[in-house]
Amino acid sequence: MPTANPFIPMAVQGICPLCSNPVTAPCSLKLWQLHNSDAMWTQDFLVVFVTTTVLGLSRSALAQAANSSITLQVPDSYFFPQQTPQDATVPQAFPFPSCGDFALEEATVDEMQDAMVNGSLSAVQLLTCYNERAYQTQAYINTILQFNPDALSIAASLDAERAAGKVRGPLHGIPFAIKDNIASKDKMETTAGSWALLGSVVPRDAFTVSKLRDAGAVLMGKATLSEWADMRSNNYSEGYSGRGGQCRSAYNFTVNPGGSSSGSGVGVGANVFPIALGTETDGSVINPAERNAVVGIKPTVGRTSRSGVIPESTNQDTVGTFGKTVRDATYAFDAIYGPDPRDNASLAQPPESQGYTCQLTNSSVLNGATFGIPWDSFWVYADEEQQATLLSMLDLVSSAGATIVNNTEITDHETLVSPDGWNWDYGTTRGYPNESEYTYVKVDFYNNIAFYLSELENTEMTSVQDLVLYNYDNDGSEGGYPYPGGIPAFYSGQDGLLASLDTNGTYDDLYYTALHFCQSKTRGGIDDALDNNGQQLDALLVPPDVAQSYQIAAQAGYPVLTIPAATHSDSGMPYGLALMQTAWAEDKLIHWGSAIEDLVMTQGKGQGLGRTLPRWRGYRERNIPVINA
């Protein structure tokens, strides 16, 4: 063991404080596979995984627990921000804990891999440092609903593989989190944030989780979310669940953090974990990504398997990825896409034998590219500040040699696009429920959730009706009744579940008419815009903070990629620039998205463009519901 290892206090180098044996001998408590590792200690906390409990023990408490006579140092600085008279915005309120000599904050996957290759960092050390960051921020932004008690042993096994000359790929040893509606067959729960599914046992890992494990990534834990992925209520606090509580954005604690994959987006944005999985039915990857200054890839429906995912609508559900850069998000996407016999939609995808990492590029390819701007369809609904900033971003793209074509509109956008923000029942609002997304999603949920529940063990939940009754019986924690009869986070109670229950899961003419209308109209509308009267565009560029943009893509089942654009001066919340394409065109989104990202990172920072670090605005406030701003 190196004598100058920054992870081990000099006073106890060479001795395991857990069992008091020399580090050259086996650990008699068998809690660590670390007696030959450099990562027993972090600078302030030792992270110990014992059976199913994750404990952050101070050094002095650990020494006492181990009956050690060694006096260990107590951290000389607080692990939480110290209040000042004017601290609504404190950029350094949560400085990233030291990770030895490695600069982990904002580190990319490639930088982590380089450190593990040269031996200056191990997977165990990397996980330990991210866990320390999670403990530092958890009581404030609440990104992790449950820590994986097996994560440390998984990381140690991957270190052993690396030492033996086996490296699985770019994600070997990289921690990741998954939304709590994605199944993992381990010691963690899969509940969609609901107490109703606590203790239920899933039959297997979700296909996407299994693929990430095979790629060598380390499952760190389950991320918080909006309960039932926003299906349970229509007036609710985004990012809240009965089991997980309120997730809050590190950029502004008081406002909507983005959802329903809230913890996934917030966690990557606050450097709690480097990559994450989320799910989207209508905006639930793109929205939390763009609102937390990270990259989100929402694939074509069917490009990533939904097996093992608590469903909402088989017609629109998809699993997407989060990362601080297009490359990081693409590494995760490259690991999870592909056909799965348990998901028929995934069997329809065309082959992509080379993967997507090969599509990553730089700004030089923008010379000669052509992008479309659906101004009247979406851009007109962005506020003036966002319009001005995003247009300056487009000027930068033009200066790189690309052509920007304005008014490449979605066909029939006057009918399809709500003028009043996101509205998945917009058809009914117009008086035409047979043209409404919500009409078929309600039926889909009734049937899809019954199939999912039928595969579970150790639960009494078998149907939407069971979920509804559980929420009524546990109104104090699950808010079955509308507020003030229930709880403020679920202001409208469980009206979404009740609406689904009312359909009885019937596939009638109304269902099929609404499904055909929404799918055919949105697909035709996007494809027409991309065709541009025979002058094919490389992508449509849209403002994803205008929720109608990703809603039209969601109904079509088409892919979207968002990159960080800037931060709003009023709310302090980030917003993005998104690229939209036709079915199965993720390769184009990654190609052009990485090129624009590179341009912004190399030439746009001086204009205030791109990703910025959180400023922890309002970190002492705990309003519920959060503000939709």
N, C-alpha and C positions, 0 to 999 in steps of 0.2 A: 504494500500500500504506500502511495506517495506520502512523504513526511510533510509536505507543504500543501496538502489537499485543503482547499478553502471550505469544503463541506464538513470537515471534522474538526471540532475544537482541539486546540493543541493539548489541552489538559487531559483529554481522554483518547488521544490517538493511540491506536493499537489495542484498545479494549472495547468490547461490545457492552454498552450500558444496559442492554436488555438482559443478558445472561451472565455478564461479567467475565466471559471467556475471552482469551486473546482472539483477535480477528483472524488469526491464522488457523483457528480451530473451528469446528462446526458450531452453529448456534444451537444451544441445548433447548431453547424454547421453540425453535423451528418456525419463528415468525418471519425470518428474513432469509433470502437466498443471497445475502449481501456481505458475508464475511470476506468475500474476495472482491467487493465492489467499493467504489469511491463515494457512494451516495447514502450513507447511513444518516447523515445530518444535513439539514439545511441551516442557514445562518440563524434563523430565529425559531423555527419549529421543526420538530421531528414528526413526520407523517407516518403513523403506524396503522397498518391494516390488520385488524384482529378479527377473525371469523367474519361476521357480517357487519361489523361496525368500523367506521372510519373515525379515528380519533386524532385531533391535533393537540398533542401534549407539549407543554412547555418543557424546557430542559430540566428545570428543577423538579417539576412534577414527575417527569420520567425517571430521574435519578432516584427519587423517593420510592416510586413504584417498583423499581428494580432492586431496592434495598442496597443501593450503592452508597459507598461512603464518599464518593467523589463529589465535590462541590462544582456545580455547573453554572455557567454564566446565565443571567437573566437578560433578555433583550433590553437594550438601552433606549429604544424608541418605541412609540406606540404603533400598533398595527392598524389603527383607524385614524381618520382625520381629526385634528384638534380645531375646535371652533374658534372663529375670529368674528369680530363685530360685523364685518361685511363679507360673508362667505357664500353667497348664493352661487357664485361661480368660482371654483377653486381648481385651476388646472392641475395642480400637483397634490390634490387632496388624497389621492391613492397612488403614491409612487410605486412603481413596479418593484417587488422584492428582488433582492439580489439573487442571481442564479450562478454563484461562483464567479468565474471570469467570463461567462457567456452573456452577451446582451440579448436577453430573451424577448423583451418588449418589442413588438412589431417585427420580430424575426420571421422570415419566411420559412416554408418547409425546406427549401433548398439549403438555407443557412443552417437549419437544425441538422439536416443530413450531413452537411460538410463537417460540422462539429463532431458528430458521432463517428464519421469516417476517420477523422484525424485523432480520435481518442480523447478529445477534451470534454466530451459530454457523453453520457450514456442515456438510454431510454428511461432507466429508473430515475436518474437525476432530472431529466426533462419532465417526467410526470410529477415528480416531487415538487419541482418549481411551479408548475401549473397548478398543482393542488394548493400550494401556498397562496398563489394569487386568488384562487377560488375562495379559500377561507378568508382572505383579506376583504373581499368584496361581497361575499354571499349575503351578509345581513343587510346589505344596501341595495344591490341590484337583483339578487335572487335569481341567478341564471341556472343553477343546477338543482333539480328536484331531488335527485338521489345519486350519491357517489357509488361507483362500482367497487365493491370490496375486493374484487379479484384483480384490479388494475395493476397493482404493484407486482404481483407474481407474473402477470402477463408480460409486463415490461422487462422483468428480469429474464424471463425465458427468451424474449427477443434479443436481449443483450447477449445471451449465451449463443443464440443462433449466429449473431454477427461475429462473435469471437471464433466460432467454428467455420467462418467463411461463407455463411449463408445470409444474403441480404435479399429480401423479397421484392424490393422496389423502392420508389421514392417515399412511400408512406411507412417504411419499416421503423417502428418505434415512435411514431407520431401520435400524440393523443387526439381523440376526437370525442364529440358528444352527439347524442341523438335525441330528437324530440321524443317526449314520453308517450307518443302514440305509435312508436316503432318498436316492435318486439325484440327482446333479447332473452335468449334461453340461458339465464344465469341467475345470480342471487338477487338481481334487481326486479322491481315491479314494472309492469306496463299497464298504465291506467288511463291515459288521455287526460290526466290531471284530476280524475274523478275518484272520490272515495268508494264509489260503487264497485270498482274493479280491483280494489285492494285485496291482495292475496290470490288473485286469479293466476293460473299457471298457463303460459303459452306453450304451444306444441313444439316450437322451434324458433331459432333466430329468424328475423325478417331476412329475406334474400339479400337486401342491400347491406345489412349488418354482417352477414356471413361473408360477403364479398370483401368488405373492408377488413375484417379480421384476417382473411386469407392474404390480403395485401400487406399485412404486418402492422396495421394501425392498432392503437391501444384504446379500447373503449373506456373513457374516463368516467362517464355517467350519463344520466338522463337529464335533458334540458326541460325547463319549465315551458309552459304553453298556455294559450287560451283554451279553457276546458272544452273537450270534445271538438277541438280544432274549430271553434266558433259555431258549431252546429246547434248547441243547446239553447242559445239566446240570441235575440236580435237587437237588444239594447243592453250592453254589458261593458265591463272594463277590460279592454284589450290587454292580454298578457296575464289574466287572472284565472286561477283554477282553485277549486275547493281544497285539493290536496297540496298544491304547490304554492298558493298565495299569489301575490302580485309581483310580477317581473317588471323591472323599471330600467329604462334606458340610461346609460351612464352619461349621455349628453344632456338629458333633462328628465329628472325623476318624476315630474308632475304630469307629463303628457304621455299620450299613446306611444308605447315602445315599438309598435309594429307587431303584427301577428298574422296568423296564429302561432307561427314558429318563433315566438318571442325570445325565449331563452337561447335558441340557436343563433339568432342574429345579434342579440345583445352580448352574448358571451364571446363571440368572435370579435365584435367591435371593441370590447373592453379588454381584450387579450387574456381572457379566462381560459380559452382553449383555441388552438389554431385553426381547426376546421370543424364543421358540424353538418349533420343532416337535418333537413326539415321536410315537411310535406306541404303541398299546395293543392287546394281545390279551386280557390279563386283569390289569388294574391298572397297566400300565406308564406311563400318564400321571398318573392320580390319585395313585398312591403317591409318586412323586418330587416331585410338586407339593406335596402336603400335608406331606411330611417336610422341605421347604425353605421353608415359609412363603410360598408363591406360589399363584396361581390356576391351576388346570388345567381345561381344557374337553375332556372326552372325548365326541365326538359319537356319534350313532347310527351303527351300521355301515352304510355306504353314503352318508352325508351328505358325507364327504370321500373323494375318490378314493384308492385304494391303488395305482394304476398307478405303476411306478417305485419301489415300496417293496419291500425284501427281505421276503418274506412269512413268516408263521407259519401262520395259518389264515384262509382267505377268509371263514369263517363268523363270525369275531370281530375281525379286524384293523380298525383305524381310525386315522386320523391326527388328533392333537389339538394343542392350543396351550397355551403357558405365558406368563404375564405377571405382573407384581407386583400388578396390579389387574384386576378383571373387565373394565374398559374396554380395557386393553392387550391382554388375551388375546382379547377379542372383535374388536378390530381385525384381529388375525391370522386369527381364524376366519372373519370376514367376507370376507377376501381369498381363502381357500382352498376354501370349500365349493362344491358344485355338481356337476352331472352331467359325466361323462367317458366318451366312447365306449369307452375302453379298460378300463373297470371297470363290468361289468353291474350290480353292486349299487348303484352310484351313480345309475343311470338310473331306479331305482324311487322315488327321493325325490320328495315333493311339492314344487311350486315355492315358493320363498321370495323373491319379487321385490323386497321392500324391504330384504333383508338383516337383520342382527341388531343393528347398532349402534343402530338406532332403539328397541330394547327396553331399552336402558340407562336406569336411573331412579334414584330416591333413596328414602329410608326412608319418605316420606309415603305411598307406595302400600301399605305393610304394614297399614294400618288396614283391617280387613275380610278380610284374607287368612286362609287355613286351611292348616296344615301338619300332616303326620302323622309320628308317631314309632313306628317298628317296634321296640319295646323288646325283646321276647323274640327277635326275629329277629337283631338286631345289637347294640343298645345294651348288653345284658346282658354282652357280652364285652369292653367297654371297661373299663380299670382305674378305680379309684375317683377318682383325680385328674382324669382326662379326663371322667368322668361329671359330676363336680361343676362343672367349668369349662364344659362344653358346656351343662349345664342352666342355668347362670347366663346363658349366651348366649341360650338360649331364653326365659328370663325377660325379657331385654332386648327380644326380638322380641315377646313378649306385651305388654310395656309400650307398644309402638308401635301396639297395636290388633289384632294378629294373634291367631288362635285356634290353640292347640296341642292336637292330639288324640293321646292316648297309645294304645299297643297297636293301631296300624294295621299288622297283621302281614302278612308275605309268606305267602301260602297254602302250606301244606305245608312251612313253614320247618323243621319238625322233621326232615324228610327231606332237604331241599335244602342246609341250612346246616351246615357242619362246626363242631362245638363246639370244635375244637382249632386254629383258625386257618386260614389260606389252605391249600387242598388241592384242586388241580385234578384229582386222581384220587380224590376222596372217594367216588364211586360204588363203585369197586373196593375202597376201604377198608371199605365196608359190605358187600362181597361181591357187588356188582352192577356189573361193568364195563360193562354195557349201559345204565347210568345215569351214566356218568362223562364229564366234559368231556375228559379226557386221551385217552380212547379215540378220539375223532374228530380231535382236534388232531394227534395223531401221524400219522394218515393224511393229513390236510390238508397238513402240512408236507412230507411225502414228495413229494406231487404238485405243490404250489404252488412249492416251491423248484426243482424240475426245470424248470418253465416259466420261472421268472425267470432261471435260469442259461442257458437256451436262447437268450435274447436278448442275452447278453453276448458280447463279443469279447475276444480276447487273454487267455483263461484256459483251463485244462485241466479246470476244475471243471464237471461236468455233472449231478451227482446227489448225493444224501445219501451214497451209498457213497464217492464221491470225497472228500467232506469228512471222513468218518470215517478213511479211509486217510491223508489229509493230516495229521490230528491225531496219528495213530499215528507217522507218519514224522517228525513235528516235535514230539515229546512234550515236549521241554524248554521250548518256547515256547507250545505249544498244549494241553498237558496231556491227551493222548489217553487215558492210563491213570489209574485212580483213584489218589489219594494214599495212601501215599508213593511209589508208582510214577510218578506224574505230578507235578503242582504243587498247592500247597495251595489256590489260588484256585478250582480245579476239583476239589474234594475227591472227587466221585463220577465224575471223568473226563468222558466224553461219553455218559453213559447216556441222555440225552434223544435225541441223534442215533441211538444204537443202538436205542432203543425205536421210533423212527420207521422206521428201516431194517427192523426186524423185521416191520412191517406190510406191507411190499412195496407200499404205497400202495393196498391193496385196499379198494374200496367194497363191503363185504359187509353182511349183515343186522345184525351187531353195530355197525358204524359208523352205519348209518341209525337204528337203535333208540336208540343213545346220543345222537345229534344231536337226534332228535325229542324225547326225554325232557327233555334239558337246555333246549332252546329253548322248548318248549311250557310246561313247568312254571315256568320262571323268568319268562317273559313273562306267563303267567296270574297268577302270584303277585304280581308288581309291579303289574299292572293292577288286580287285586282290591284291593290295599292302597290304591291311588290312588282307586278307586271309593268306598271307605269306606261300603259298604252304601247306595249311592245319594247320598251326601253328598260330592261330588267334592272332592278335595284339590288344592291348588295345587302341592304337591311333597311328597315324602318327605324328611325330614331324617335323615341317618345319620352315624355317626362313621367317617370313611374310614380311620382308623388301625386299625379292625377290618376286616381285609382281606376277610373274607367279604362285606362290603357291596358293594364294587365287583366282587367275583367273580360274584355273582348277576346284576348288571347286565351284566357282560361276556358271560355265557352267553346272556342275553336279547338282546344287541346293542343295549341301551338306553343313553341318554346320562346322563352324570354331570358335575357341576361342583363343584369344591371351592374353598373360600375359607379363608384362614388363620384359625385360632381362637386358639391360644395356644402356649406352649412348655413342655414337660414339665420339672418341677423336677429329676427324677432324671437323665435322659439328656441334657437340654439340647436335645433335638430338638423341632421344631415338630410340631403336628398340626392338622388342619382340621375344618371342618364341611362336609359335602357335601349337595348336593341331587340327588335322583334323580327321573327322569320316564320316561314311556313313549316309544315310538319317535317320532322327528322332532319332539320337543318342546324342542329347544334354545332356542327363543324364550322359553319359560317359565322355563327354568333361568337364562338371562341376565337376564331381567326380575327375578325374585325374588332371584337371587344378588347382583345389583348393589344391590338395595334393602337386603338384610341387610348387605352389606359397608359401605354408606354408614352404616347405623345403628351398626355396630361402630366405624367410623373416627371418628364424631362423638360417640358416647356410651360406647363400650366401652373406650377406651384406658386410662381411669383404673382399670378393673378388670383390667388385664393382658390384655385380649382383642385379637386381631388380629395383624397381622404385626409381627415384631420383627427387628432386624438380627442377622446372625450374630455369635457370640461366639468363634469360632475355637478352640473347646475341643479340646485335645489336638493342636495343629497340628504338634507335633514327632514324633508317633507315626505309625508306618507298619505297623500290624498287617495281615496277610493270613492268613486271611479276616477281613473286617470282622465285627463282632458284631451279631447280630440282636437289637437292643434299641431 
